[in-house]
Amino acid sequence: MKREMLERLVAARRKNQSVVLLRGLSSGRQLLIDDMGTYGDTADVPDELLQRAREALRRDGAVTVEIAEERYLLQIFSSPPRLIIIGAVHIAQALIPMARIAGYKVTLIDPRTAFASSERFPDTDISNEWPEKIMPGLSLDCRTAVITLSHDAKIDEPALRAALESEAFYIGALGSKKNHAKRLKRLAEHGFSDATLARIAGPIGLSLGGRSPAEIAISILAQIIQSRYGRED
């Protein structure tokens, strides 16, 4: 590996950033790809190869792909996937330990200190900042899922706007179909297109029929995992 690429790889890992090291198994081509760009043997790289590499950033491990009669090894050096939860509600109490078991690094955001407390959410990374203040600094990348659960538009919707402007692989919002339609109308007034708003899973979660907070939490986590790996219903 060239020294410059090695230094970039080491620097990315020190910052806990995810990167893909791409190697042509016959050509010897080497590329390093992250959210910021592509480095290495970048001349005449097939667009499909770059797309596959960026999709791989969501995942872990290594995969091989064949494009234009060339086989490539995509080795993913990944940080833990993140789950940003807006709203310290009962569903969040059930979801957080499940998400941790699944390997997600969880952050809970809710300015209501009576709800978002260490007593209700022990051993949890909690922010009592308003979403519009903290979300811009969270670097929402392609390994980040964002969900809003508060049922309060002034808390949820700034977070949704930040997520829609990011590379977050999953965005979900709790609420009925009727309330979600109203939410989309308000978000559209901020200039978001129908295609962009379609990124929001609403009502959130797979349709499993569950009603308790724990059952809803399971449906949410299942949909997040489904989205991360590009599966469909």
Biotite code that builds the C-alpha atoms (Angstrom):
import biotite.structure as struc

atoms = struc.array([
    struc.Atom([0.000, 0.000, 0.000], chain_id="A", res_id=1, res_name="MET", atom_name="CA", element="C"),
    struc.Atom([1.227, 3.462, -0.874], chain_id="A", res_id=2, res_name="LYS", atom_name="CA", element="C"),
    struc.Atom([2.350, 5.558, 2.087], chain_id="A", res_id=3, res_name="ARG", atom_name="CA", element="C"),
    struc.Atom([-0.205, 8.320, 1.455], chain_id="A", res_id=4, res_name="GLU", atom_name="CA", element="C"),
    struc.Atom([-3.092, 5.826, 1.466], chain_id="A", res_id=5, res_name="MET", atom_name="CA", element="C"),
    struc.Atom([-1.776, 4.115, 4.587], chain_id="A", res_id=6, res_name="LEU", atom_name="CA", element="C"),
    struc.Atom([-1.561, 7.448, 6.375], chain_id="A", res_id=7, res_name="GLU", atom_name="CA", element="C"),
    struc.Atom([-5.135, 8.287, 5.363], chain_id="A", res_id=8, res_name="ARG", atom_name="CA", element="C"),
    struc.Atom([-6.332, 4.892, 6.565], chain_id="A", res_id=9, res_name="LEU", atom_name="CA", element="C"),
    struc.Atom([-4.578, 5.254, 9.918], chain_id="A", res_id=10, res_name="VAL", atom_name="CA", element="C"),
    struc.Atom([-5.907, 8.813, 10.336], chain_id="A", res_id=11, res_name="ALA", atom_name="CA", element="C"),
    struc.Atom([-9.463, 7.681, 9.567], chain_id="A", res_id=12, res_name="ALA", atom_name="CA", element="C"),
    struc.Atom([-9.293, 4.878, 12.114], chain_id="A", res_id=13, res_name="ARG", atom_name="CA", element="C"),
    struc.Atom([-7.957, 7.255, 14.763], chain_id="A", res_id=14, res_name="ARG", atom_name="CA", element="C"),
    struc.Atom([-11.001, 9.461, 14.153], chain_id="A", res_id=15, res_name="LYS", atom_name="CA", element="C"),
    struc.Atom([-13.293, 6.411, 14.222], chain_id="A", res_id=16, res_name="ASN", atom_name="CA", element="C"),
    struc.Atom([-14.318, 7.056, 10.612], chain_id="A", res_id=17, res_name="GLN", atom_name="CA", element="C"),
    struc.Atom([-15.358, 4.283, 8.232], chain_id="A", res_id=18, res_name="SER", atom_name="CA", element="C"),
    struc.Atom([-13.380, 3.670, 5.043], chain_id="A", res_id=19, res_name="VAL", atom_name="CA", element="C"),
    struc.Atom([-13.279, 1.077, 2.272], chain_id="A", res_id=20, res_name="VAL", atom_name="CA", element="C"),
    struc.Atom([-9.976, -0.216, 0.921], chain_id="A", res_id=21, res_name="LEU", atom_name="CA", element="C"),
    struc.Atom([-10.558, -1.389, -2.636], chain_id="A", res_id=22, res_name="LEU", atom_name="CA", element="C"),
    struc.Atom([-8.082, -3.672, -4.413], chain_id="A", res_id=23, res_name="ARG", atom_name="CA", element="C"),
    struc.Atom([-8.148, -4.943, -7.990], chain_id="A", res_id=24, res_name="GLY", atom_name="CA", element="C"),
    struc.Atom([-7.273, -8.626, -7.686], chain_id="A", res_id=25, res_name="LEU", atom_name="CA", element="C"),
    struc.Atom([-5.636, -8.806, -11.120], chain_id="A", res_id=26, res_name="SER", atom_name="CA", element="C"),
    struc.Atom([-4.794, -5.179, -11.913], chain_id="A", res_id=27, res_name="SER", atom_name="CA", element="C"),
    struc.Atom([-3.379, -4.311, -8.496], chain_id="A", res_id=28, res_name="GLY", atom_name="CA", element="C"),
    struc.Atom([-5.386, -1.060, -8.468], chain_id="A", res_id=29, res_name="ARG", atom_name="CA", element="C"),
    struc.Atom([-5.791, 0.349, -4.946], chain_id="A", res_id=30, res_name="GLN", atom_name="CA", element="C"),
    struc.Atom([-8.342, 2.906, -3.796], chain_id="A", res_id=31, res_name="LEU", atom_name="CA", element="C"),
    struc.Atom([-9.324, 4.257, -0.429], chain_id="A", res_id=32, res_name="LEU", atom_name="CA", element="C"),
    struc.Atom([-12.908, 5.521, -0.251], chain_id="A", res_id=33, res_name="ILE", atom_name="CA", element="C"),
    struc.Atom([-14.658, 7.384, 2.550], chain_id="A", res_id=34, res_name="ASP", atom_name="CA", element="C"),
    struc.Atom([-17.514, 9.865, 2.895], chain_id="A", res_id=35, res_name="ASP", atom_name="CA", element="C"),
    struc.Atom([-15.233, 12.701, 1.808], chain_id="A", res_id=36, res_name="MET", atom_name="CA", element="C"),
    struc.Atom([-13.758, 11.296, -1.390], chain_id="A", res_id=37, res_name="GLY", atom_name="CA", element="C"),
    struc.Atom([-11.658, 8.754, -3.271], chain_id="A", res_id=38, res_name="THR", atom_name="CA", element="C"),
    struc.Atom([-7.878, 8.435, -3.036], chain_id="A", res_id=39, res_name="TYR", atom_name="CA", element="C"),
    struc.Atom([-5.269, 6.354, -4.853], chain_id="A", res_id=40, res_name="GLY", atom_name="CA", element="C"),
    struc.Atom([-5.463, 5.002, -8.428], chain_id="A", res_id=41, res_name="ASP", atom_name="CA", element="C"),
    struc.Atom([-8.479, 7.109, -9.360], chain_id="A", res_id=42, res_name="THR", atom_name="CA", element="C"),
    struc.Atom([-8.039, 7.267, -13.144], chain_id="A", res_id=43, res_name="ALA", atom_name="CA", element="C"),
    struc.Atom([-10.976, 5.782, -15.105], chain_id="A", res_id=44, res_name="ASP", atom_name="CA", element="C"),
    struc.Atom([-12.656, 4.212, -12.099], chain_id="A", res_id=45, res_name="VAL", atom_name="CA", element="C"),
    struc.Atom([-16.046, 2.739, -13.139], chain_id="A", res_id=46, res_name="PRO", atom_name="CA", element="C"),
    struc.Atom([-18.951, 4.623, -11.573], chain_id="A", res_id=47, res_name="ASP", atom_name="CA", element="C"),
    struc.Atom([-20.565, 1.320, -10.622], chain_id="A", res_id=48, res_name="GLU", atom_name="CA", element="C"),
    struc.Atom([-17.478, 0.366, -8.633], chain_id="A", res_id=49, res_name="LEU", atom_name="CA", element="C"),
    struc.Atom([-17.556, 3.621, -6.673], chain_id="A", res_id=50, res_name="LEU", atom_name="CA", element="C"),
    struc.Atom([-21.251, 3.160, -6.005], chain_id="A", res_id=51, res_name="GLN", atom_name="CA", element="C"),
    struc.Atom([-20.721, -0.397, -4.724], chain_id="A", res_id=52, res_name="ARG", atom_name="CA", element="C"),
    struc.Atom([-17.880, 0.793, -2.505], chain_id="A", res_id=53, res_name="ALA", atom_name="CA", element="C"),
    struc.Atom([-19.958, 3.586, -0.979], chain_id="A", res_id=54, res_name="ARG", atom_name="CA", element="C"),
    struc.Atom([-22.810, 1.160, -0.365], chain_id="A", res_id=55, res_name="GLU", atom_name="CA", element="C"),
    struc.Atom([-20.315, -1.106, 1.406], chain_id="A", res_id=56, res_name="ALA", atom_name="CA", element="C"),
    struc.Atom([-19.541, 1.683, 3.891], chain_id="A", res_id=57, res_name="LEU", atom_name="CA", element="C"),
    struc.Atom([-22.853, 0.837, 5.585], chain_id="A", res_id=58, res_name="ARG", atom_name="CA", element="C"),
    struc.Atom([-21.721, -2.692, 6.311], chain_id="A", res_id=59, res_name="ARG", atom_name="CA", element="C"),
    struc.Atom([-18.867, -4.591, 7.928], chain_id="A", res_id=60, res_name="ASP", atom_name="CA", element="C"),
    struc.Atom([-16.251, -7.140, 6.864], chain_id="A", res_id=61, res_name="GLY", atom_name="CA", element="C"),
    struc.Atom([-15.158, -7.692, 3.264], chain_id="A", res_id=62, res_name="ALA", atom_name="CA", element="C"),
    struc.Atom([-16.856, -8.479, -0.036], chain_id="A", res_id=63, res_name="VAL", atom_name="CA", element="C"),
    struc.Atom([-15.732, -9.195, -3.584], chain_id="A", res_id=64, res_name="THR", atom_name="CA", element="C"),
    struc.Atom([-17.411, -7.712, -6.648], chain_id="A", res_id=65, res_name="VAL", atom_name="CA", element="C"),
    struc.Atom([-16.870, -8.167, -10.376], chain_id="A", res_id=66, res_name="GLU", atom_name="CA", element="C"),
    struc.Atom([-17.202, -5.129, -12.623], chain_id="A", res_id=67, res_name="ILE", atom_name="CA", element="C"),
    struc.Atom([-16.038, -4.783, -16.233], chain_id="A", res_id=68, res_name="ALA", atom_name="CA", element="C"),
    struc.Atom([-14.337, -8.198, -16.139], chain_id="A", res_id=69, res_name="GLU", atom_name="CA", element="C"),
    struc.Atom([-12.250, -7.241, -13.102], chain_id="A", res_id=70, res_name="GLU", atom_name="CA", element="C"),
    struc.Atom([-12.655, -8.691, -9.620], chain_id="A", res_id=71, res_name="ARG", atom_name="CA", element="C"),
    struc.Atom([-12.226, -6.344, -6.669], chain_id="A", res_id=72, res_name="TYR", atom_name="CA", element="C"),
    struc.Atom([-11.880, -6.937, -2.956], chain_id="A", res_id=73, res_name="LEU", atom_name="CA", element="C"),
    struc.Atom([-13.681, -4.336, -0.846], chain_id="A", res_id=74, res_name="LEU", atom_name="CA", element="C"),
    struc.Atom([-12.355, -4.363, 2.716], chain_id="A", res_id=75, res_name="GLN", atom_name="CA", element="C"),
    struc.Atom([-14.428, -2.272, 5.109], chain_id="A", res_id=76, res_name="ILE", atom_name="CA", element="C"),
    struc.Atom([-12.765, -0.635, 8.103], chain_id="A", res_id=77, res_name="PHE", atom_name="CA", element="C"),
    struc.Atom([-15.827, 0.461, 10.002], chain_id="A", res_id=78, res_name="SER", atom_name="CA", element="C"),
    struc.Atom([-16.848, 2.361, 13.077], chain_id="A", res_id=79, res_name="SER", atom_name="CA", element="C"),
    struc.Atom([-19.902, 1.076, 14.967], chain_id="A", res_id=80, res_name="PRO", atom_name="CA", element="C"),
    struc.Atom([-23.187, 2.035, 13.289], chain_id="A", res_id=81, res_name="PRO", atom_name="CA", element="C"),
    struc.Atom([-24.951, 4.826, 15.144], chain_id="A", res_id=82, res_name="ARG", atom_name="CA", element="C"),
    struc.Atom([-28.548, 5.313, 16.184], chain_id="A", res_id=83, res_name="LEU", atom_name="CA", element="C"),
    struc.Atom([-29.668, 8.840, 17.036], chain_id="A", res_id=84, res_name="ILE", atom_name="CA", element="C"),
    struc.Atom([-32.964, 8.796, 18.958], chain_id="A", res_id=85, res_name="ILE", atom_name="CA", element="C"),
    struc.Atom([-35.009, 11.966, 19.376], chain_id="A", res_id=86, res_name="ILE", atom_name="CA", element="C"),
    struc.Atom([-37.493, 11.654, 22.211], chain_id="A", res_id=87, res_name="GLY", atom_name="CA", element="C"),
    struc.Atom([-37.014, 10.044, 25.627], chain_id="A", res_id=88, res_name="ALA", atom_name="CA", element="C"),
    struc.Atom([-40.226, 8.007, 25.539], chain_id="A", res_id=89, res_name="VAL", atom_name="CA", element="C"),
    struc.Atom([-41.142, 4.469, 26.634], chain_id="A", res_id=90, res_name="HIS", atom_name="CA", element="C"),
    struc.Atom([-40.312, 3.076, 23.190], chain_id="A", res_id=91, res_name="ILE", atom_name="CA", element="C"),
    struc.Atom([-36.805, 4.495, 23.532], chain_id="A", res_id=92, res_name="ALA", atom_name="CA", element="C"),
    struc.Atom([-36.394, 2.754, 26.886], chain_id="A", res_id=93, res_name="GLN", atom_name="CA", element="C"),
    struc.Atom([-37.068, -0.575, 25.190], chain_id="A", res_id=94, res_name="ALA", atom_name="CA", element="C"),
    struc.Atom([-35.183, 0.205, 21.974], chain_id="A", res_id=95, res_name="LEU", atom_name="CA", element="C"),
    struc.Atom([-31.866, 1.389, 23.411], chain_id="A", res_id=96, res_name="ILE", atom_name="CA", element="C"),
    struc.Atom([-30.774, -1.910, 25.011], chain_id="A", res_id=97, res_name="PRO", atom_name="CA", element="C"),
    struc.Atom([-31.893, -3.821, 21.906], chain_id="A", res_id=98, res_name="MET", atom_name="CA", element="C"),
    struc.Atom([-29.903, -1.524, 19.640], chain_id="A", res_id=99, res_name="ALA", atom_name="CA", element="C"),
    struc.Atom([-26.819, -1.915, 21.814], chain_id="A", res_id=100, res_name="ARG", atom_name="CA", element="C"),
    struc.Atom([-27.054, -5.700, 21.565], chain_id="A", res_id=101, res_name="ILE", atom_name="CA", element="C"),
    struc.Atom([-27.249, -5.290, 17.775], chain_id="A", res_id=102, res_name="ALA", atom_name="CA", element="C"),
    struc.Atom([-23.994, -3.298, 17.867], chain_id="A", res_id=103, res_name="GLY", atom_name="CA", element="C"),
    struc.Atom([-25.279, 0.255, 17.534], chain_id="A", res_id=104, res_name="TYR", atom_name="CA", element="C"),
    struc.Atom([-23.780, 3.218, 19.359], chain_id="A", res_id=105, res_name="LYS", atom_name="CA", element="C"),
    struc.Atom([-26.811, 5.090, 20.685], chain_id="A", res_id=106, res_name="VAL", atom_name="CA", element="C"),
    struc.Atom([-27.315, 8.788, 21.401], chain_id="A", res_id=107, res_name="THR", atom_name="CA", element="C"),
    struc.Atom([-30.550, 10.023, 22.979], chain_id="A", res_id=108, res_name="LEU", atom_name="CA", element="C"),
    struc.Atom([-31.602, 13.635, 22.418], chain_id="A", res_id=109, res_name="ILE", atom_name="CA", element="C"),
    struc.Atom([-34.440, 15.383, 24.254], chain_id="A", res_id=110, res_name="ASP", atom_name="CA", element="C"),
    struc.Atom([-34.442, 18.873, 25.779], chain_id="A", res_id=111, res_name="PRO", atom_name="CA", element="C"),
    struc.Atom([-37.011, 17.752, 28.351], chain_id="A", res_id=112, res_name="ARG", atom_name="CA", element="C"),
    struc.Atom([-34.764, 16.915, 31.275], chain_id="A", res_id=113, res_name="THR", atom_name="CA", element="C"),
    struc.Atom([-37.582, 15.296, 33.222], chain_id="A", res_id=114, res_name="ALA", atom_name="CA", element="C"),
    struc.Atom([-37.783, 12.623, 30.523], chain_id="A", res_id=115, res_name="PHE", atom_name="CA", element="C"),
    struc.Atom([-34.188, 12.396, 29.279], chain_id="A", res_id=116, res_name="ALA", atom_name="CA", element="C"),
    struc.Atom([-32.441, 11.586, 32.529], chain_id="A", res_id=117, res_name="SER", atom_name="CA", element="C"),
    struc.Atom([-29.850, 9.064, 33.653], chain_id="A", res_id=118, res_name="SER", atom_name="CA", element="C"),
    struc.Atom([-32.421, 7.642, 36.057], chain_id="A", res_id=119, res_name="GLU", atom_name="CA", element="C"),
    struc.Atom([-34.730, 6.670, 33.187], chain_id="A", res_id=120, res_name="ARG", atom_name="CA", element="C"),
    struc.Atom([-31.907, 5.857, 30.758], chain_id="A", res_id=121, res_name="PHE", atom_name="CA", element="C"),
    struc.Atom([-28.929, 4.505, 32.712], chain_id="A", res_id=122, res_name="PRO", atom_name="CA", element="C"),
    struc.Atom([-25.554, 4.214, 30.943], chain_id="A", res_id=123, res_name="ASP", atom_name="CA", element="C"),
    struc.Atom([-26.894, 6.129, 27.936], chain_id="A", res_id=124, res_name="THR", atom_name="CA", element="C"),
    struc.Atom([-25.292, 9.010, 26.021], chain_id="A", res_id=125, res_name="ASP", atom_name="CA", element="C"),
    struc.Atom([-27.915, 11.724, 26.622], chain_id="A", res_id=126, res_name="ILE", atom_name="CA", element="C"),
    struc.Atom([-28.083, 15.267, 25.279], chain_id="A", res_id=127, res_name="SER", atom_name="CA", element="C"),
    struc.Atom([-30.590, 17.772, 26.624], chain_id="A", res_id=128, res_name="ASN", atom_name="CA", element="C"),
    struc.Atom([-29.817, 20.219, 23.819], chain_id="A", res_id=129, res_name="GLU", atom_name="CA", element="C"),
    struc.Atom([-32.511, 21.133, 21.306], chain_id="A", res_id=130, res_name="TRP", atom_name="CA", element="C"),
    struc.Atom([-32.047, 19.123, 18.089], chain_id="A", res_id=131, res_name="PRO", atom_name="CA", element="C"),
    struc.Atom([-31.416, 22.192, 15.939], chain_id="A", res_id=132, res_name="GLU", atom_name="CA", element="C"),
    struc.Atom([-28.391, 22.984, 18.091], chain_id="A", res_id=133, res_name="LYS", atom_name="CA", element="C"),
    struc.Atom([-26.798, 19.568, 18.433], chain_id="A", res_id=134, res_name="ILE", atom_name="CA", element="C"),
    struc.Atom([-27.671, 17.791, 15.159], chain_id="A", res_id=135, res_name="MET", atom_name="CA", element="C"),
    struc.Atom([-25.368, 19.843, 12.874], chain_id="A", res_id=136, res_name="PRO", atom_name="CA", element="C"),
    struc.Atom([-22.351, 18.717, 14.905], chain_id="A", res_id=137, res_name="GLY", atom_name="CA", element="C"),
    struc.Atom([-23.127, 14.997, 14.913], chain_id="A", res_id=138, res_name="LEU", atom_name="CA", element="C"),
    struc.Atom([-21.695, 14.248, 11.423], chain_id="A", res_id=139, res_name="SER", atom_name="CA", element="C"),
    struc.Atom([-24.643, 12.139, 10.290], chain_id="A", res_id=140, res_name="LEU", atom_name="CA", element="C"),
    struc.Atom([-22.997, 9.756, 7.838], chain_id="A", res_id=141, res_name="ASP", atom_name="CA", element="C"),
    struc.Atom([-24.025, 6.682, 5.868], chain_id="A", res_id=142, res_name="CYS", atom_name="CA", element="C"),
    struc.Atom([-23.644, 4.499, 8.980], chain_id="A", res_id=143, res_name="ARG", atom_name="CA", element="C"),
    struc.Atom([-26.111, 6.593, 10.995], chain_id="A", res_id=144, res_name="THR", atom_name="CA", element="C"),
    struc.Atom([-29.823, 6.029, 11.590], chain_id="A", res_id=145, res_name="ALA", atom_name="CA", element="C"),
    struc.Atom([-32.019, 8.839, 12.912], chain_id="A", res_id=146, res_name="VAL", atom_name="CA", element="C"),
    struc.Atom([-35.444, 8.318, 14.466], chain_id="A", res_id=147, res_name="ILE", atom_name="CA", element="C"),
    struc.Atom([-37.880, 10.778, 16.027], chain_id="A", res_id=148, res_name="THR", atom_name="CA", element="C"),
    struc.Atom([-40.226, 9.571, 18.753], chain_id="A", res_id=149, res_name="LEU", atom_name="CA", element="C"),
    struc.Atom([-41.218, 12.624, 20.804], chain_id="A", res_id=150, res_name="SER", atom_name="CA", element="C"),
    struc.Atom([-44.593, 13.374, 19.121], chain_id="A", res_id=151, res_name="HIS", atom_name="CA", element="C"),
    struc.Atom([-43.651, 17.055, 19.463], chain_id="A", res_id=152, res_name="ASP", atom_name="CA", element="C"),
    struc.Atom([-43.121, 18.804, 16.134], chain_id="A", res_id=153, res_name="ALA", atom_name="CA", element="C"),
    struc.Atom([-40.829, 21.464, 17.541], chain_id="A", res_id=154, res_name="LYS", atom_name="CA", element="C"),
    struc.Atom([-38.509, 18.702, 18.787], chain_id="A", res_id=155, res_name="ILE", atom_name="CA", element="C"),
    struc.Atom([-38.882, 16.131, 16.009], chain_id="A", res_id=156, res_name="ASP", atom_name="CA", element="C"),
    struc.Atom([-38.947, 18.226, 12.870], chain_id="A", res_id=157, res_name="GLU", atom_name="CA", element="C"),
    struc.Atom([-35.653, 20.119, 13.273], chain_id="A", res_id=158, res_name="PRO", atom_name="CA", element="C"),
    struc.Atom([-34.037, 16.711, 13.715], chain_id="A", res_id=159, res_name="ALA", atom_name="CA", element="C"),
    struc.Atom([-35.757, 15.386, 10.596], chain_id="A", res_id=160, res_name="LEU", atom_name="CA", element="C"),
    struc.Atom([-34.594, 18.391, 8.581], chain_id="A", res_id=161, res_name="ARG", atom_name="CA", element="C"),
    struc.Atom([-30.993, 17.781, 9.672], chain_id="A", res_id=162, res_name="ALA", atom_name="CA", element="C"),
    struc.Atom([-31.287, 14.085, 8.819], chain_id="A", res_id=163, res_name="ALA", atom_name="CA", element="C"),
    struc.Atom([-32.747, 14.793, 5.374], chain_id="A", res_id=164, res_name="LEU", atom_name="CA", element="C"),
    struc.Atom([-29.780, 17.041, 4.615], chain_id="A", res_id=165, res_name="GLU", atom_name="CA", element="C"),
    struc.Atom([-27.338, 14.279, 5.594], chain_id="A", res_id=166, res_name="SER", atom_name="CA", element="C"),
    struc.Atom([-26.189, 10.873, 4.341], chain_id="A", res_id=167, res_name="GLU", atom_name="CA", element="C"),
    struc.Atom([-28.060, 8.999, 7.112], chain_id="A", res_id=168, res_name="ALA", atom_name="CA", element="C"),
    struc.Atom([-28.997, 5.557, 5.800], chain_id="A", res_id=169, res_name="PHE", atom_name="CA", element="C"),
    struc.Atom([-32.286, 5.450, 7.712], chain_id="A", res_id=170, res_name="TYR", atom_name="CA", element="C"),
    struc.Atom([-34.729, 8.128, 8.870], chain_id="A", res_id=171, res_name="ILE", atom_name="CA", element="C"),
    struc.Atom([-37.884, 7.200, 10.742], chain_id="A", res_id=172, res_name="GLY", atom_name="CA", element="C"),
    struc.Atom([-40.647, 9.137, 12.470], chain_id="A", res_id=173, res_name="ALA", atom_name="CA", element="C"),
    struc.Atom([-43.263, 7.920, 14.928], chain_id="A", res_id=174, res_name="LEU", atom_name="CA", element="C"),
    struc.Atom([-46.857, 8.900, 14.276], chain_id="A", res_id=175, res_name="GLY", atom_name="CA", element="C"),
    struc.Atom([-50.051, 7.913, 12.495], chain_id="A", res_id=176, res_name="SER", atom_name="CA", element="C"),
    struc.Atom([-50.463, 8.127, 8.721], chain_id="A", res_id=177, res_name="LYS", atom_name="CA", element="C"),
    struc.Atom([-52.608, 11.221, 9.172], chain_id="A", res_id=178, res_name="LYS", atom_name="CA", element="C"),
    struc.Atom([-50.058, 12.977, 11.361], chain_id="A", res_id=179, res_name="ASN", atom_name="CA", element="C"),
    struc.Atom([-47.214, 11.906, 9.084], chain_id="A", res_id=180, res_name="HIS", atom_name="CA", element="C"),
    struc.Atom([-48.973, 13.465, 6.074], chain_id="A", res_id=181, res_name="ALA", atom_name="CA", element="C"),
    struc.Atom([-49.244, 16.750, 7.997], chain_id="A", res_id=182, res_name="LYS", atom_name="CA", element="C"),
    struc.Atom([-45.575, 16.457, 8.965], chain_id="A", res_id=183, res_name="ARG", atom_name="CA", element="C"),
    struc.Atom([-44.520, 15.978, 5.340], chain_id="A", res_id=184, res_name="LEU", atom_name="CA", element="C"),
    struc.Atom([-46.518, 19.041, 4.319], chain_id="A", res_id=185, res_name="LYS", atom_name="CA", element="C"),
    struc.Atom([-44.719, 21.163, 6.911], chain_id="A", res_id=186, res_name="ARG", atom_name="CA", element="C"),
    struc.Atom([-41.323, 19.803, 5.874], chain_id="A", res_id=187, res_name="LEU", atom_name="CA", element="C"),
    struc.Atom([-42.108, 20.495, 2.217], chain_id="A", res_id=188, res_name="ALA", atom_name="CA", element="C"),
    struc.Atom([-42.474, 24.158, 3.149], chain_id="A", res_id=189, res_name="GLU", atom_name="CA", element="C"),
    struc.Atom([-38.752, 24.084, 3.986], chain_id="A", res_id=190, res_name="HIS", atom_name="CA", element="C"),
    struc.Atom([-37.963, 23.190, 0.377], chain_id="A", res_id=191, res_name="GLY", atom_name="CA", element="C"),
    struc.Atom([-37.663, 19.408, 0.562], chain_id="A", res_id=192, res_name="PHE", atom_name="CA", element="C"),
    struc.Atom([-38.796, 17.554, -2.560], chain_id="A", res_id=193, res_name="SER", atom_name="CA", element="C"),
    struc.Atom([-41.188, 14.606, -2.551], chain_id="A", res_id=194, res_name="ASP", atom_name="CA", element="C"),
    struc.Atom([-38.273, 12.295, -3.380], chain_id="A", res_id=195, res_name="ALA", atom_name="CA", element="C"),
    struc.Atom([-36.284, 13.561, -0.403], chain_id="A", res_id=196, res_name="THR", atom_name="CA", element="C"),
    struc.Atom([-39.254, 13.329, 1.959], chain_id="A", res_id=197, res_name="LEU", atom_name="CA", element="C"),
    struc.Atom([-39.793, 9.734, 0.822], chain_id="A", res_id=198, res_name="ALA", atom_name="CA", element="C"),
    struc.Atom([-36.619, 8.869, 2.750], chain_id="A", res_id=199, res_name="ARG", atom_name="CA", element="C"),
    struc.Atom([-38.611, 9.154, 5.982], chain_id="A", res_id=200, res_name="ILE", atom_name="CA", element="C"),
    struc.Atom([-40.127, 5.882, 7.138], chain_id="A", res_id=201, res_name="ALA", atom_name="CA", element="C"),
    struc.Atom([-43.462, 6.968, 8.527], chain_id="A", res_id=202, res_name="GLY", atom_name="CA", element="C"),
    struc.Atom([-45.248, 5.516, 10.310], chain_id="A", res_id=203, res_name="PRO", atom_name="CA", element="C"),
    struc.Atom([-41.984, 4.093, 11.608], chain_id="A", res_id=204, res_name="ILE", atom_name="CA", element="C"),
    struc.Atom([-41.173, 0.387, 11.820], chain_id="A", res_id=205, res_name="GLY", atom_name="CA", element="C"),
    struc.Atom([-42.096, -2.790, 9.993], chain_id="A", res_id=206, res_name="LEU", atom_name="CA", element="C"),
    struc.Atom([-45.768, -3.685, 10.076], chain_id="A", res_id=207, res_name="SER", atom_name="CA", element="C"),
    struc.Atom([-45.552, -6.527, 12.604], chain_id="A", res_id=208, res_name="LEU", atom_name="CA", element="C"),
    struc.Atom([-48.802, -5.769, 14.411], chain_id="A", res_id=209, res_name="GLY", atom_name="CA", element="C"),
    struc.Atom([-47.189, -5.114, 17.787], chain_id="A", res_id=210, res_name="GLY", atom_name="CA", element="C"),
    struc.Atom([-48.655, -2.544, 20.165], chain_id="A", res_id=211, res_name="ARG", atom_name="CA", element="C"),
    struc.Atom([-46.536, -2.440, 23.319], chain_id="A", res_id=212, res_name="SER", atom_name="CA", element="C"),
    struc.Atom([-43.473, -0.164, 23.514], chain_id="A", res_id=213, res_name="PRO", atom_name="CA", element="C"),
    struc.Atom([-41.174, -3.191, 23.351], chain_id="A", res_id=214, res_name="ALA", atom_name="CA", element="C"),
    struc.Atom([-42.981, -4.644, 20.330], chain_id="A", res_id=215, res_name="GLU", atom_name="CA", element="C"),
    struc.Atom([-42.848, -1.294, 18.523], chain_id="A", res_id=216, res_name="ILE", atom_name="CA", element="C"),
    struc.Atom([-39.147, -1.021, 19.390], chain_id="A", res_id=217, res_name="ALA", atom_name="CA", element="C"),
    struc.Atom([-38.554, -4.429, 17.799], chain_id="A", res_id=218, res_name="ILE", atom_name="CA", element="C"),
    struc.Atom([-40.336, -3.335, 14.618], chain_id="A", res_id=219, res_name="SER", atom_name="CA", element="C"),
    struc.Atom([-38.220, -0.156, 14.467], chain_id="A", res_id=220, res_name="ILE", atom_name="CA", element="C"),
    struc.Atom([-34.917, -1.968, 14.944], chain_id="A", res_id=221, res_name="LEU", atom_name="CA", element="C"),
    struc.Atom([-35.938, -4.568, 12.359], chain_id="A", res_id=222, res_name="ALA", atom_name="CA", element="C"),
    struc.Atom([-36.641, -1.843, 9.797], chain_id="A", res_id=223, res_name="GLN", atom_name="CA", element="C"),
    struc.Atom([-33.323, -0.133, 10.550], chain_id="A", res_id=224, res_name="ILE", atom_name="CA", element="C"),
    struc.Atom([-31.446, -3.396, 9.976], chain_id="A", res_id=225, res_name="ILE", atom_name="CA", element="C"),
    struc.Atom([-33.455, -4.056, 6.816], chain_id="A", res_id=226, res_name="GLN", atom_name="CA", element="C"),
    struc.Atom([-32.573, -0.615, 5.469], chain_id="A", res_id=227, res_name="SER", atom_name="CA", element="C"),
    struc.Atom([-28.911, -0.915, 6.358], chain_id="A", res_id=228, res_name="ARG", atom_name="CA", element="C"),
    struc.Atom([-28.484, -4.058, 4.299], chain_id="A", res_id=229, res_name="TYR", atom_name="CA", element="C"),
    struc.Atom([-30.649, -2.898, 1.400], chain_id="A", res_id=230, res_name="GLY", atom_name="CA", element="C"),
    struc.Atom([-33.383, -5.449, 1.881], chain_id="A", res_id=231, res_name="ARG", atom_name="CA", element="C"),
    struc.Atom([-37.029, -4.920, 0.919], chain_id="A", res_id=232, res_name="GLU", atom_name="CA", element="C"),
    struc.Atom([-40.306, -6.108, 2.444], chain_id="A", res_id=233, res_name="ASP", atom_name="CA", element="C"),
])
